[in-house]
């Protein structure tokens, strides 16, 4: 492996010296920049790339023991491999401009940041084309594996990450939820990735015909990388030669660079009570009309979006109640996912309590109350899905009308004394337009009734999660059986329904 002496001179072992001797003149005259030649030789020392391009070229010639004319990329345009992105290190003014732009949007309260580089897929294609061409010129036995070439991303990270860290006053930690991304674009080479992803000019022409009225969408870097890895070398060479990318030609204009910053979504969890019968959990639009007076999400998100200066939110609940059903008791677990936050002073560590925000929410929201508000890990979202699974139990209270007069003793015997009742529930008619037609086995574990008069009763029941309680009461034209009406031998209908609790599956406690 190439190394650096204390004086900073480039040192190569015997194989690397011979490789550099053959590559320097060939790559230079092919339009490859000095830093890309370093990459092809396998030099992994950041200090070597920090030199000006002219000094890199001089050091390469010295280490390889050869003399070569200046690289053609200095005369004809940007490097044919990196499209000029590695020449950016020589432009101190442009680097300062990029950092100034980042300073205007950066999140200064983060102690750490991750650093990413997003490159155009055409760089992968051009590197493979030059690798195959160089292999045929200098000998395949001397060339490293293609994946042994130092990545452009690595060189850019060496150049920028310390400068970004100094600007933010933060250390680099790629596991940090706060990330700075160097975005590299080269619009002129967007179509080049098609040379790899599509197998023939006919296929490329067919795709262009299909997409002629749509904006051009460049193949993703991951798809290009996957195809390059899967192709046998002769096939890859044939495709790239057909597209005149083996070897690639110098670009007429360099890449465009910009720095952006973003924080991973912050998840705020807790439990909510919904006190209105005119409010869905999330905004509900039907045939262009918005239903309900508001929604749980719309009641909670303004204050939290403002607190974290987030762009939007995504609501996740452990199941959902109907719009006309209240959520009482200990509340329904939820997570509000805050997207692209730009203020984290309240805290982002899982477990951070948000007592002041909770108190303010409960003060300003009339129909929704929250409790246990705190920052939670993103994994909590998957946990909410499990909260709604069939092994969980939920407690309800409903007011029921009966078509015939009943006595307290009869209700006590037929409902309270029924024990666990196993149901067969076909998908209810009211949700059949959005749910598959299935018959679902469900269980009502217990019932406790209070007769209000001969035709009305209040019924408390504990059911398996996923039970359609309204349909259990009125039967849904026989699609749920047994049902409350069949147990009492009369018609039944539900007038009001409340969720009292979402119970823990182990203890059946809230």
C-alpha distance (Angstrom), angle and dihedral (degrees) to the residues before:
residue distance angle dihedral
X1 . . .
X2 3.77 . .
X3 3.79 113.5 .
X4 3.79 141.8 -176.3
X5 3.77 126.3 -119.9
X6 3.83 120.8 -139.3
X7 3.83 87.7 -96.4
X8 3.81 89.7 56.5
X9 3.82 96.9 -112.5
X10 3.79 116.7 149.3
X11 3.79 112.7 -113.2
X12 3.80 123.1 -166.1
X13 3.78 130.8 -173.4
X14 3.81 119.2 -123.5
X15 3.83 95.9 -88.7
X16 3.80 92.7 45.0
X17 3.80 90.6 48.0
X18 3.80 91.4 53.6
X19 3.82 90.9 45.6
X20 3.81 91.5 49.8
X21 3.83 90.7 46.6
X22 3.80 90.5 57.1
X23 3.80 97.3 37.0
X24 3.80 102.4 45.8
X25 3.79 98.0 69.6
X26 3.81 95.9 34.4
X27 3.80 97.5 48.1
X28 3.77 93.6 39.9
X29 3.81 91.7 55.4
X30 3.82 90.6 44.0
X31 3.80 90.0 61.7
X32 3.81 99.7 -99.6
X33 3.81 116.7 146.4
X34 3.84 121.5 -123.5
X35 3.82 93.6 -109.0
X36 3.81 91.4 53.6
X37 3.82 89.1 50.2
X38 3.82 87.0 55.0
X39 3.81 88.2 52.4
X40 3.80 92.8 51.0
X41 3.80 91.3 49.5
X42 3.82 88.1 52.8
X43 3.81 100.3 -115.3
X44 3.80 106.0 165.1
X45 3.79 99.9 176.7
X46 3.84 112.1 113.6
X47 3.81 93.3 -151.6
X48 3.81 91.2 65.0
X49 3.81 91.5 58.9
X50 3.82 91.6 48.4
X51 3.81 90.8 68.8
X52 3.82 118.2 95.7
X53 3.81 112.4 -93.4
X54 3.82 92.5 -107.4
X55 3.80 90.9 53.2
X56 3.81 91.2 47.1
X57 3.80 89.1 54.2
X58 3.80 92.7 48.1
X59 3.82 91.9 48.8
X60 3.80 91.8 48.9
X61 3.81 90.9 52.7
X62 3.80 91.3 47.5
X63 3.81 94.0 48.6
X64 3.81 92.5 45.4
X65 3.82 93.6 43.4
X66 3.81 94.4 -127.4
X67 3.78 138.7 113.3
X68 3.79 118.4 -135.8
X69 3.79 135.2 170.7
X70 3.80 118.7 -103.8
X71 3.82 113.5 -76.7
X72 3.80 113.6 -88.1
X73 3.81 91.3 -128.6
X74 3.80 87.5 75.9
X75 3.81 88.2 62.7
X76 3.81 107.4 31.9
X77 3.79 102.5 37.8
X78 3.78 137.8 -90.9
X79 3.81 124.4 2.2
X80 3.80 111.1 -79.7
X81 3.81 91.7 -133.6
X82 3.82 108.4 38.3
X83 3.83 93.4 24.9
X84 3.77 90.3 -128.2
X85 3.79 97.3 -59.8
X86 3.82 93.5 122.6
X87 3.81 91.2 52.4
X88 3.78 86.2 66.4
X89 3.81 89.4 82.6
X90 3.83 88.3 70.8
X91 3.80 93.2 55.4
X92 3.80 104.4 81.9
X93 3.79 92.4 173.2
X94 3.80 92.7 55.4
X95 3.80 91.2 47.7
X96 3.80 90.6 53.2
X97 3.81 90.1 48.4
X98 3.80 91.8 52.6
X99 3.80 92.0 48.6
X100 3.81 90.8 48.3
X101 3.80 89.9 53.3
X102 3.79 89.9 50.1
X103 3.80 91.2 49.3
X104 3.80 90.2 60.6
X105 3.83 92.8 59.0
X106 3.81 103.0 25.4
X107 3.78 123.8 122.7
X108 3.80 102.9 -126.0
X109 3.83 98.2 -174.1
X110 3.81 95.6 68.3
X111 3.80 115.4 102.6
X112 3.81 92.9 -155.8
X113 3.78 139.7 25.3
X114 3.76 138.3 -166.9
X115 3.78 120.1 -135.0
X116 3.79 123.3 -143.8
X117 3.79 133.9 177.1
X118 3.82 121.5 -150.5
X119 3.81 110.9 -160.5
X120 3.80 129.6 -173.6
X121 3.84 111.2 -104.2
X122 3.80 89.5 -124.6
X123 3.83 88.7 76.5
X124 3.81 89.6 63.9
X125 3.80 90.8 49.9
X126 3.81 93.8 47.5
X127 3.80 93.0 46.9
X128 3.81 91.2 52.1
X129 3.79 91.0 47.4
X130 3.80 92.6 52.1
X131 3.82 91.3 43.4
X132 3.82 91.4 55.4
X133 3.80 92.3 45.2
X134 3.82 92.9 47.9
X135 3.81 91.3 47.2
X136 3.79 90.3 58.2
X137 3.82 92.0 48.1
X138 3.81 103.4 43.7
X139 3.79 101.2 26.4
X140 3.79 129.3 -87.3
X141 3.81 91.6 -119.3
X142 3.82 91.7 64.5
X143 3.79 97.5 44.8
X144 3.78 119.1 91.6
X145 3.78 119.8 -126.2
X146 3.79 111.7 -78.9
X147 3.80 89.5 -112.3
X148 3.82 88.2 53.3
X149 3.79 91.5 68.1
X150 3.81 110.7 104.7
X151 3.80 108.0 -103.8
X152 3.80 121.5 -114.4
X153 3.80 86.4 -133.0
X154 3.80 91.0 60.4
X155 3.80 93.2 52.3
X156 3.81 91.9 48.7
X157 3.80 91.5 48.7
X158 3.80 90.5 51.9
X159 3.80 89.8 52.7
X160 3.80 100.0 43.6
X161 3.81 111.7 26.0
X162 3.83 97.4 73.1
X163 3.80 90.6 45.6
X164 3.80 91.7 49.9
X165 3.81 90.0 47.0
X166 3.79 91.2 53.3
X167 3.80 90.8 48.5
X168 3.81 93.4 50.4
X169 3.79 96.7 36.5
X170 3.80 87.1 -129.0
X171 3.77 137.7 118.3
X172 3.77 123.0 -116.2
X173 3.80 113.5 -106.7
X174 3.79 115.0 157.7
X175 3.82 90.6 -156.9
X176 3.81 89.7 63.7
X177 3.83 115.8 114.5
X178 3.82 87.6 -133.6
X179 3.79 112.4 79.8
X180 3.78 134.9 -177.1
X181 3.79 114.1 -157.1
X182 3.79 128.2 -160.3
X183 3.81 103.9 -148.2
X184 3.80 114.7 -156.7
X185 3.80 118.6 -166.9
X186 3.78 132.9 -179.9
X187 3.82 109.5 175.7
X188 3.81 93.9 -178.0
X189 3.82 92.3 64.9
X190 3.81 99.6 42.1
X191 3.81 95.2 111.7
X192 3.82 94.5 51.7
X193 3.80 94.4 85.1
X194 3.82 88.2 65.0
X195 3.81 87.2 70.5
X196 3.79 88.0 71.7
X197 3.80 104.2 30.5
X198 3.84 96.9 48.0
X199 3.77 115.6 57.5
X200 3.79 100.6 -144.4
X201 3.78 144.4 15.6
X202 3.82 87.8 -109.9
X203 3.80 90.6 56.6
X204 3.80 91.1 46.8
X205 3.82 90.3 49.5
X206 3.81 91.2 49.0
X207 3.79 90.5 51.6
X208 3.80 92.1 48.6
X209 3.81 88.8 50.9
X210 3.82 91.8 51.3
X211 3.79 92.6 47.9
X212 3.80 99.3 37.4
X213 3.80 92.5 114.4
X214 3.81 94.6 43.2
X215 3.81 130.7 74.7
X216 3.80 112.7 -92.8
X217 3.79 111.9 -97.0
X218 3.79 115.0 -157.8
X219 3.78 118.6 -136.6
X220 3.80 110.3 -102.1
X221 3.78 120.7 -103.3
X222 3.81 90.2 -120.5
X223 3.83 92.9 54.3
X224 3.82 91.7 47.2
X225 3.81 91.2 48.0
X226 3.82 91.2 49.2
X227 3.80 93.0 50.7
X228 3.81 92.8 46.3
X229 3.80 89.9 51.5
X230 3.80 93.3 48.2
X231 3.81 98.2 46.9
X232 3.77 121.6 93.6
X233 3.79 110.9 -121.8
X234 3.85 96.3 -110.0
X235 3.83 91.3 51.1
X236 3.79 91.8 47.1
X237 3.80 91.8 48.7
X238 3.80 91.5 49.0
X239 3.79 92.8 52.2
X240 3.78 93.9 46.9
X241 3.81 94.4 44.8
X242 3.80 89.1 50.7
X243 3.81 88.7 54.2
X244 3.83 91.4 45.5
X245 3.81 90.4 -115.9
X246 3.80 98.1 118.0
X247 2.93 94.4 99.2
X248 3.82 100.2 11.9
X249 3.78 119.2 -139.4
X250 3.78 126.4 -124.1
X251 3.78 116.3 -85.1
X252 3.80 119.0 -117.1
X253 3.82 92.1 -140.4
X254 3.81 133.3 26.2
X255 3.79 128.8 -118.1
X256 3.78 123.2 -80.8
X257 3.82 116.9 -123.6
X258 3.79 133.3 -161.5
X259 3.79 134.7 165.4
X260 3.78 121.3 -134.8
X261 3.78 132.1 179.4
X262 3.79 132.1 -153.2
X263 3.77 138.9 166.2
X264 3.78 121.5 -138.5
X265 3.78 115.2 -107.2
X266 3.79 114.6 -77.4
X267 3.79 115.7 -137.3
X268 3.79 119.6 -145.1
X269 3.79 114.4 -166.8
X270 3.75 136.6 -174.1
X271 3.80 142.0 112.1
X272 3.78 126.8 -74.9
X273 3.78 134.6 -156.1
X274 3.79 116.8 -153.8
X275 3.78 112.3 -155.1
X276 3.81 100.4 -179.5
X277 3.79 130.9 82.3
X278 3.80 90.8 -154.9
X279 3.79 100.0 62.6
X280 3.82 132.5 85.4
X281 3.79 122.8 -152.7
X282 3.82 93.7 -111.2
X283 3.82 130.8 14.7
X284 3.81 109.0 -67.1
X285 3.77 121.5 -156.9
X286 3.79 122.3 -176.1
X287 3.80 122.7 -178.4
X288 3.79 90.2 -19.3
X289 3.81 94.5 -50.9
X290 3.78 123.9 110.3
X291 3.79 113.3 -129.7
X292 3.79 124.9 -142.8
X293 3.77 133.6 13.9
X294 3.82 92.6 -80.9
X295 3.82 136.2 -44.1
X296 3.78 137.1 -105.7
X297 3.80 89.8 -109.4
X298 3.80 92.9 50.6
X299 3.79 90.8 49.7
X300 3.81 93.5 52.3
X301 3.79 106.2 34.7
X302 3.85 105.0 65.1
X303 3.80 95.1 65.4
X304 3.81 94.3 41.0
X305 3.81 93.4 45.3
X306 3.78 88.5 51.8
X307 3.81 93.6 45.8
X308 3.81 92.8 54.5
X309 3.82 96.6 26.3
X310 3.80 89.0 -127.4
X311 3.80 124.4 170.1
X312 3.81 98.2 -133.3
X313 3.77 143.1 -22.8
X314 3.79 139.0 -126.6
X315 3.80 118.9 -150.8
X316 3.81 121.9 -142.8
X317 3.79 121.6 -176.7
X318 3.80 135.3 -178.1
X319 3.79 89.6 -113.0
X320 3.77 122.5 -46.5
X321 3.78 138.4 -107.6
X322 3.81 124.1 -133.7
X323 3.79 117.5 -94.6
X324 3.83 91.8 -105.6
X325 3.82 93.5 48.8
X326 3.79 122.2 90.6
X327 3.81 121.3 -139.0
X328 3.81 107.7 -139.9
X329 3.81 137.3 157.0
X330 3.77 118.0 47.6
X331 3.80 91.9 -10.9
X332 3.79 135.2 -118.1
X333 3.83 117.7 -73.1
X334 3.80 113.8 -115.7
X335 3.79 142.6 168.0
X336 3.79 123.1 -149.7
X337 3.81 108.0 -157.7
X338 3.81 110.7 -150.6
X339 3.79 111.2 -152.6
X340 3.83 125.1 -146.6
X341 3.83 97.4 -5.4
X342 3.79 116.3 -167.2
X343 3.82 99.7 -174.5
X344 3.81 121.7 57.5
X345 3.79 102.8 164.8
X346 3.82 91.5 117.7
X347 3.80 89.3 61.2
X348 3.80 138.1 -95.4
X349 3.81 102.0 -152.4
X350 3.81 113.6 114.5
X351 3.78 110.0 -102.6
X352 3.81 95.3 31.0
X353 3.81 106.0 144.7
X354 3.80 118.5 -133.9
X355 3.80 99.1 -160.3
X356 3.80 95.9 150.6
X357 3.79 93.1 48.9
X358 3.81 89.6 46.9
X359 3.80 91.7 52.4
X360 3.80 91.9 48.2
X361 3.80 92.4 48.0
X362 3.80 91.2 51.8
X363 3.80 89.9 48.5
X364 3.78 97.3 51.9
X365 3.83 101.8 35.1
X366 3.78 115.7 78.7
X367 3.79 101.5 -172.9
X368 3.83 103.3 31.2
X369 3.80 129.9 56.0
X370 3.80 126.4 -174.9
X371 3.78 136.3 -160.0
X372 3.82 138.1 -175.8
X373 3.82 90.6 27.5
X374 3.80 110.2 -178.6
X375 3.79 144.7 134.7
X376 3.80 110.8 -84.0
X377 3.82 132.6 -172.7
X378 3.82 117.3 -99.7
X379 3.81 88.5 -111.8
X380 3.79 86.7 72.3
X381 3.81 88.3 76.4
X382 3.80 91.3 65.1
X383 3.79 87.5 46.8
X384 3.80 89.4 59.2
X385 3.79 89.6 58.3
X386 3.79 88.8 55.2
X387 3.82 88.9 49.6
X388 3.79 87.7 64.0
X389 3.79 96.1 46.9
X390 3.75 123.2 114.9
X391 3.83 97.4 -100.4
X392 3.80 89.6 67.1
X393 3.79 123.4 85.6
X394 3.78 131.1 -142.3
X395 3.79 130.8 -159.4
X396 3.81 120.8 -139.9
X397 3.79 139.8 180.0
X398 3.79 121.9 -156.6
X399 3.78 139.5 173.4
X400 3.81 111.5 -132.8
X401 3.81 134.2 -164.4
X402 3.83 118.7 -148.8
X403 3.80 124.7 -158.6
X404 3.81 93.6 -138.8
X405 3.78 134.5 39.8
X406 3.80 114.7 -94.5
X407 3.78 134.0 -174.9
X408 3.78 128.9 -126.5
X409 3.80 90.4 -116.6
X410 3.82 91.9 53.4
X411 3.80 92.8 49.1
X412 3.79 91.6 46.2
X413 3.78 91.8 52.9
X414 3.81 99.3 42.1
X415 3.80 100.1 38.5
X416 3.81 111.9 18.4
X417 3.78 90.9 38.6
X418 3.79 96.3 44.4
X419 3.80 94.9 89.6
X420 3.81 116.3 -161.9
X421 3.79 111.5 -2.0
X422 3.81 118.1 -159.0
X423 3.80 114.7 -146.2
X424 3.79 135.6 -163.5
X425 3.81 107.3 -148.6
X426 3.77 122.9 -171.8
X427 3.79 114.0 -157.1
X428 3.83 104.4 -76.5
X429 3.79 117.4 -107.4
X430 3.82 90.4 -123.7
X431 3.82 93.2 62.0
X432 3.80 99.3 30.6
X433 3.81 91.0 104.5
X434 3.82 91.0 64.8
X435 3.82 105.0 25.0
X436 3.82 129.8 63.5
X437 3.79 118.0 -105.6
X438 3.79 104.1 -102.0
X439 3.78 139.0 145.3
X440 3.79 108.6 -126.3
X441 3.81 123.9 -164.4
X442 3.81 109.8 -136.9
X443 3.80 135.2 170.3
X444 3.81 132.5 -137.9
X445 3.80 100.3 -156.1
X446 3.79 100.0 -169.6
X447 3.81 143.0 -5.4
X448 3.78 131.5 -158.9
X449 3.80 118.6 -173.5
X450 3.79 136.6 -164.4
X451 3.81 116.0 -167.4
X452 3.81 110.0 -136.9
X453 3.81 93.5 -176.8
X454 3.79 135.7 -33.3
X455 3.82 93.4 -68.8
X456 3.81 103.3 30.1
X457 3.77 132.5 59.9
X458 3.78 139.2 171.4
X459 3.78 111.9 -131.3
X460 3.81 126.9 -164.7
X461 3.79 113.6 -166.3
X462 3.81 139.1 171.9
X463 3.79 114.7 -146.2
X464 3.74 141.6 176.4
X465 3.81 111.6 -91.9
X466 3.79 110.2 -93.7
X467 3.80 95.2 36.4
X468 3.79 113.7 139.9
X469 3.81 98.1 -133.1
X470 3.80 97.0 -175.8
X471 3.80 89.6 55.0
X472 3.81 91.4 47.2
X473 3.79 88.0 58.8
X474 3.81 101.8 45.2
X475 3.81 99.0 24.4
X476 3.82 97.3 -128.6
X477 3.83 92.2 -113.4
X478 3.79 91.0 -49.3
X479 3.82 95.1 -49.8
X480 3.84 89.8 118.7
X481 3.80 114.7 51.9
X482 2.92 133.3 -147.2
X483 3.78 96.0 25.0
X484 3.79 136.0 170.2
X485 3.79 92.1 -92.9
X486 3.81 93.3 51.4
X487 3.82 91.0 48.2
X488 3.82 91.1 53.3
X489 3.78 97.3 34.0
X490 3.82 97.0 -120.1
X491 3.78 143.5 79.3
X492 3.81 115.3 -77.1
X493 3.78 135.0 -171.3
X494 3.78 134.1 -174.8
X495 3.81 119.9 -122.4
X496 3.80 102.3 176.2
X497 3.79 135.7 7.9
X498 3.80 131.9 -167.7
X499 3.80 130.3 -179.5
X500 3.80 106.2 -133.8
X501 3.79 99.8 -176.4
X502 3.79 148.7 -15.4
X503 3.80 102.7 -131.1
X504 3.80 129.7 -146.9
X505 3.84 110.5 -109.1
X506 3.79 93.9 -134.6
X507 3.79 101.3 47.4
X508 3.82 101.2 14.4
X509 3.80 85.4 -129.0
X510 3.81 124.9 127.3
